[in-house]
Amino acid sequence: MKRVLTAVILIPIVIIALFKAPLWLFTLLVFGVAALAAHEYLGIAKAQGYQPMVVASYCFLAISFGIFYLLGHALTGFNDYTGVGGVIGMLFFWGLPVITLLAPLIYLLLSLSRNPLSQALPSAAISYLLLPYVAFTLGVFVVMQPMPNGPLYLLFLMLLVWSGDIAAYYVGRAIGKHKLAPRISPGKTWEGAVGSVVGAVVLGILLFRFESPIADAFHRIHLLSNSVTPAMADAPHAGLAPIWLVIVFATSVNVAAQFGDLVESALKRGAGVKDSGTLLPGHGGVLDRIDALLFALPLGLIFYVAGMARYFTTSLPAR
């Protein structure tokens, strides 16, 4: 009951923030989630006997989201729909060298104070891993939210992840017999994993088949009112995404999400804890809820940059 109630409360908040929050507020909200996830990640590291650099980690986390905000702000109102992939690729993948290059060096310098010195390298490595694992992945939200129909694309992505998680749970409980990764997560089965893929693919086909009516409904309730630019309104519609592409997209996102779930399970099992935290009743910690998204979001960005975004031109309201 607690699990359902928490979901009923949080999902509408997530959707409203995704579609209606101004970029500065949305960035702060995502940063808040990232900070909570970082707290749980650092707690898991400590439970395994490591000495992560807590203050430096939060500083780099904040700097990363400052960069993401600037990237998102630069993309706000961008009208060239056909060139959006190149712009995202350039800004996102070239906009982080300051962090990716300097952070490891600074962590190594800070690690000189570790005692014993055998903790120096593990402390630096574990502290840095927080950035690509939590900061850079959740930063995809901030970069994509101001893009043309970015909120709708992100919502579809999250629905694919959630549907796969639900399908895996129920299929695994009903017919699951063959363990998927007993050393990491004894409760997961191959039957549940396959059911997860099938569930995500079925929902993906339905979402993309009815993408235009869904978007029109969002327009009618004013959730997508700020997502369409005049230049996009004049852009040619790309039509429905080919079913093979939807299947590849949904399957790839689902598999990435399952890997994300397994990785977090391995971290918790290594630390000897059941949940990453207790903040969300019935769900455990924040990291427990976003572990799948952490792997799915970067892949979703790659698909968006590669051309998946053009199939969202059908979501424009009739003029």
MARMARMI-974476 format. One record per residue (C-alpha): residue in one letter; x, z, y. Coordinates in Angstrom, 1 decimal, decimal comma. Example, Ala and Ser with C-alpha at 12.3 -4.5 7.8 and 13.67 -1.06 7.14 Angstrom:
2
PT  type       x       z       y
PT     A    12,3     7,8    -4,5
PT     S    13,7     7,1    -1,1
//
This chain:
319
PT  type       x       z       y
PT     M     0,0     0,0     0,0
PT     K     2,8     0,9     2,4
PT     R     4,5    -2,5     1,6
PT     V     1,4    -4,4     2,5
PT     L     0,6    -2,4     5,6
PT     T     4,1    -2,9     6,9
PT     A     3,9    -6,6     6,4
PT     V     0,5    -6,9     8,0
PT     I     1,9    -5,2    11,1
PT     L     5,3    -6,9    11,3
PT     I     4,3   -10,6    10,6
PT     P     2,0   -11,0    13,6
PT     I     4,7    -9,4    15,8
PT     V     7,3   -11,8    14,5
PT     I     5,1   -14,8    15,0
PT     I     4,1   -13,9    18,6
PT     A     7,7   -13,1    19,5
PT     L     8,9   -16,4    18,0
PT     F     6,4   -18,5    19,9
PT     K     5,8   -16,7    23,1
PT     A     8,7   -14,4    24,0
PT     P    11,0   -15,7    26,8
PT     L    14,5   -16,5    25,6
PT     W    16,1   -13,3    27,1
PT     L    13,5   -11,1    25,4
PT     F    13,6   -13,0    22,1
PT     T    17,4   -12,6    22,1
PT     L    17,2    -8,9    22,7
PT     L    14,7    -8,6    19,9
PT     V    16,8   -10,5    17,4
PT     F    19,9    -8,6    18,6
PT     G    18,0    -5,3    17,8
PT     V    17,3    -6,5    14,3
PT     A    21,0    -7,6    13,9
PT     A    22,2    -4,2    15,2
PT     L    20,0    -2,4    12,6
PT     A    21,2    -4,7     9,8
PT     A    24,8    -4,1    11,0
PT     H    24,2    -0,3    10,8
PT     E    23,0    -0,6     7,2
PT     Y    25,9    -3,0     6,3
PT     L    28,5    -0,6     7,7
PT     G    26,8     2,2     5,9
PT     I    27,1     0,3     2,6
PT     A    30,8    -0,3     3,4
PT     K    31,4     3,4     4,0
PT     A    29,6     4,3     0,8
PT     Q    32,1     2,1    -1,1
PT     G    35,0     4,1     0,4
PT     Y    36,0     1,6     3,2
PT     Q    36,6     2,4     6,8
PT     P    34,9    -0,2     8,9
PT     M    35,5    -0,4    12,7
PT     V    32,1     0,6    13,9
PT     V    32,5     0,4    17,7
PT     A    34,4    -2,9    17,6
PT     S    31,8    -4,4    15,2
PT     Y    28,9    -3,6    17,6
PT     C    30,9    -5,0    20,5
PT     F    31,6    -8,3    18,8
PT     L    28,0    -8,4    17,7
PT     A    26,8    -8,0    21,3
PT     I    29,3   -10,7    22,5
PT     S    28,1   -13,1    19,8
PT     F    24,5   -12,7    20,9
PT     G    25,6   -13,2    24,5
PT     I    27,1   -16,5    23,4
PT     F    23,9   -17,4    21,5
PT     Y    21,8   -16,7    24,5
PT     L    24,0   -19,0    26,7
PT     L    23,7   -21,7    24,0
PT     G    19,9   -21,3    23,8
PT     H    19,6   -21,3    27,6
PT     A    21,6   -24,6    27,7
PT     L    19,2   -26,1    25,2
PT     T    16,1   -25,0    27,0
PT     G    14,1   -27,9    28,3
PT     F    16,4   -30,4    26,6
PT     N    14,4   -33,6    26,5
PT     D    16,4   -36,1    24,5
PT     Y    14,7   -35,5    21,1
PT     T    16,9   -38,1    19,3
PT     G    20,1   -36,4    20,4
PT     V    19,0   -32,8    19,8
PT     G    20,9   -32,6    16,5
PT     G    24,2   -33,6    18,1
PT     V    23,7   -31,1    21,0
PT     I    22,9   -28,2    18,6
PT     G    25,9   -29,1    16,4
PT     M    28,2   -29,4    19,4
PT     L    27,1   -26,2    21,1
PT     F    26,6   -24,0    18,0
PT     F    29,6   -25,0    15,9
PT     W    32,0   -25,4    18,8
PT     G    30,7   -22,6    20,9
PT     L    31,9   -19,7    18,7
PT     P    35,7   -20,3    18,4
PT     V    36,3   -17,4    20,8
PT     I    34,8   -15,0    18,3
PT     T    35,9   -16,7    15,1
PT     L    39,5   -17,0    16,3
PT     L    40,0   -13,8    18,3
PT     A    37,9   -11,3    16,3
PT     P    40,1   -11,3    13,2
PT     L    43,2   -10,9    15,2
PT     I    41,8    -8,0    17,2
PT     Y    40,5    -6,3    14,0
PT     L    43,9    -6,6    12,5
PT     L    45,4    -5,0    15,5
PT     L    42,9    -2,1    15,4
PT     S    43,5    -1,7    11,7
PT     L    47,1    -0,5    12,5
PT     S    45,6     2,9    13,2
PT     R    44,1     3,2     9,7
PT     N    45,3     6,0     7,5
PT     P    46,4     5,4     4,8
PT     L    47,7     1,9     5,7
PT     S    46,3     0,6     2,5
PT     Q    42,9     0,7     4,3
PT     A    44,2    -1,6     7,1
PT     L    43,5    -5,0     5,5
PT     P    40,1    -4,0     3,9
PT     S    38,9    -2,4     7,1
PT     A    39,7    -5,5     9,2
PT     A    38,2    -7,9     6,6
PT     I    35,0    -5,9     6,0
PT     S    34,5    -5,4     9,7
PT     Y    34,9    -9,1    10,4
PT     L    32,6   -10,2     7,6
PT     L    29,7    -8,6     9,5
PT     L    29,9   -11,5    12,1
PT     P    29,3   -14,5     9,8
PT     Y    27,0   -12,5     7,5
PT     V    24,7   -11,0    10,1
PT     A    25,5   -12,2    13,7
PT     F    26,1   -15,9    13,2
PT     T    23,2   -16,3    10,8
PT     L    20,6   -14,5    12,9
PT     G    21,9   -16,3    15,9
PT     V    20,3   -19,4    14,5
PT     F    17,0   -17,9    15,7
PT     V    18,2   -17,7    19,3
PT     V    19,7   -21,2    19,3
PT     M    16,6   -22,9    17,8
PT     Q    13,8   -21,0    19,5
PT     P    14,0   -22,9    22,8
PT     M    14,3   -26,3    21,0
PT     P    11,4   -28,8    20,8
PT     N     9,1   -27,3    18,2
PT     G    11,9   -25,0    17,1
PT     P     9,5   -22,0    16,7
PT     L     7,3   -24,0    14,3
PT     Y    10,3   -25,2    12,3
PT     L    11,6   -21,6    12,0
PT     L     8,1   -20,4    11,0
PT     F     8,0   -23,0     8,2
PT     L    11,5   -21,9     7,1
PT     M    10,5   -18,3     7,0
PT     L     7,3   -19,1     5,1
PT     L     9,3   -21,0     2,4
PT     V    11,6   -17,9     2,0
PT     W     8,6   -15,5     1,9
PT     S     6,6   -17,6    -0,6
PT     G     9,6   -17,9    -2,9
PT     D    10,1   -14,2    -2,8
PT     I     6,4   -13,5    -3,7
PT     A     6,4   -16,2    -6,4
PT     A     9,5   -14,7    -8,0
PT     Y     8,0   -11,2    -8,0
PT     Y     4,8   -12,1    -9,7
PT     V     6,1   -14,8   -12,1
PT     G     8,9   -12,5   -13,1
PT     R     6,6    -9,6   -13,8
PT     A     4,2   -11,8   -15,7
PT     I     6,5   -13,9   -18,0
PT     G    10,0   -12,9   -17,1
PT     K    12,2   -12,3   -20,2
PT     H    15,6   -13,8   -19,6
PT     K    17,8   -11,9   -17,1
PT     L    19,2   -13,8   -14,2
PT     A    22,0   -11,5   -13,2
PT     P    21,8    -8,2   -15,1
PT     R    25,0    -6,9   -13,7
PT     I    23,8    -7,4   -10,1
PT     S    20,0    -7,1   -10,2
PT     P    18,5    -6,2   -13,7
PT     G    15,0    -6,9   -12,5
PT     K    15,5   -10,6   -11,7
PT     T    14,8   -13,2   -14,4
PT     W    15,3   -16,9   -14,8
PT     E    11,6   -17,3   -15,1
PT     G    11,1   -15,6   -11,7
PT     A    13,8   -17,8   -10,1
PT     V    12,2   -21,0   -11,4
PT     G     8,8   -19,7   -10,2
PT     S    10,3   -19,0    -6,8
PT     V    11,6   -22,6    -6,5
PT     V     8,2   -24,0    -7,6
PT     G     6,3   -21,8    -5,2
PT     A     8,5   -22,8    -2,3
PT     V     8,2   -26,5    -3,1
PT     V     4,5   -26,4    -3,4
PT     L     4,1   -24,5    -0,1
PT     G     6,6   -26,9     1,5
PT     I     4,6   -30,0     0,5
PT     L     1,4   -28,4     1,8
PT     L     3,1   -27,3     5,1
PT     F     4,6   -30,7     5,8
PT     R     1,5   -32,6     4,6
PT     F    -0,7   -30,6     7,1
PT     E     2,0   -30,0     9,7
PT     S     0,1   -31,8    12,4
PT     P    -3,2   -29,9    11,9
PT     I    -1,3   -26,6    11,7
PT     A     0,5   -27,4    15,0
PT     D    -2,7   -28,5    16,7
PT     A    -4,3   -25,2    15,7
PT     F    -1,3   -23,4    17,2
PT     H    -1,7   -25,5    20,4
PT     R    -5,4   -24,4    20,6
PT     I    -4,4   -20,8    20,6
PT     H    -1,7   -21,5    23,1
PT     L     1,2   -20,6    20,8
PT     L     2,8   -24,0    21,1
PT     S     1,9   -24,6    24,7
PT     N     5,5   -24,2    26,0
PT     S     7,2   -26,1    23,1
PT     V     6,4   -29,7    24,2
PT     T     8,3   -31,5    26,9
PT     P     7,1   -34,6    28,8
PT     A     9,8   -36,7    27,3
PT     M     8,8   -35,7    23,8
PT     A     5,2   -36,6    24,6
PT     D     6,4   -40,2    25,1
PT     A     8,5   -40,2    22,0
PT     P     7,4   -42,2    18,9
PT     H     6,0   -40,2    16,1
PT     A     8,1   -40,2    13,0
PT     G     5,2   -39,7    10,6
PT     L     5,1   -37,4     7,6
PT     A     8,4   -36,4     6,0
PT     P     9,0   -38,2     2,6
PT     I     7,9   -36,0    -0,3
PT     W    11,4   -36,2    -1,8
PT     L    12,9   -34,9     1,4
PT     V    10,5   -32,0     1,5
PT     I    11,3   -31,2    -2,1
PT     V    15,0   -31,2    -1,4
PT     F    14,5   -29,2     1,7
PT     A    12,3   -26,5     0,1
PT     T    14,4   -26,3    -3,0
PT     S    17,7   -26,0    -1,0
PT     V    16,2   -23,3     1,3
PT     N    14,8   -21,4    -1,7
PT     V    18,1   -21,4    -3,7
PT     A    20,0   -20,3    -0,6
PT     A    17,5   -17,5    -0,1
PT     Q    17,9   -16,4    -3,7
PT     F    21,6   -16,3    -3,4
PT     G    21,2   -14,2    -0,2
PT     D    19,1   -11,7    -2,2
PT     L    21,6   -11,5    -5,0
PT     V    24,5   -11,0    -2,5
PT     E    22,8    -8,0    -0,9
PT     S    21,9    -6,6    -4,3
PT     A    25,6    -6,8    -5,3
PT     L    26,6    -5,0    -2,1
PT     K    24,1    -2,2    -2,7
PT     R    24,9    -1,9    -6,4
PT     G    28,6    -1,7    -5,5
PT     A    27,8     1,2    -3,1
PT     G    25,5     2,9    -5,6
PT     V    22,4     2,7    -3,4
PT     K    18,9     1,4    -4,2
PT     D    18,0     0,3    -0,6
PT     S    20,0    -0,5     2,4
PT     G    17,9     1,9     4,5
PT     T    14,5     3,6     4,8
PT     L    13,3     2,2     8,1
PT     L    10,5     0,0     6,8
PT     P     8,0     1,9     4,6
PT     G     7,7     0,2     1,2
PT     H    10,4    -2,4     2,0
PT     G    13,5    -0,3     2,3
PT     G    15,9    -1,2     5,1
PT     V    16,1    -4,1     7,6
PT     L    18,9    -5,7     5,5
PT     D    16,6    -5,6     2,5
PT     R    14,0    -7,7     4,4
PT     I    16,3   -10,3     5,9
PT     D    18,9   -10,7     3,1
PT     A    17,3   -14,0     2,0
PT     L    17,0   -15,3     5,5
PT     L    20,7   -14,7     6,2
PT     F    21,5   -17,5     3,8
PT     A    18,5   -19,7     4,4
PT     L    18,8   -19,9     8,2
PT     P    22,2   -21,7     8,4
PT     L    21,0   -24,2     5,8
PT     G    17,8   -24,7     7,8
PT     L    19,9   -25,4    10,9
PT     I    21,9   -28,0     9,0
PT     F    18,7   -29,8     7,9
PT     Y    17,4   -29,6    11,5
PT     V    20,6   -31,1    12,8
PT     A    20,6   -33,7    10,1
PT     G    17,2   -35,1    11,1
PT     M    14,5   -32,9     9,7
PT     A    13,4   -32,1    13,3
PT     R    12,1   -35,6    13,9
PT     Y     9,3   -35,1    11,5
PT     F     7,9   -32,5    13,8
PT     T     7,1   -35,1    16,5
PT     T     3,7   -35,3    14,7
PT     S     2,9   -31,8    16,0
PT     L     2,3   -33,1    19,5
PT     P    -1,3   -32,7    20,8
PT     A    -3,3   -35,8    21,5
PT     R    -2,9   -37,0    25,1
//
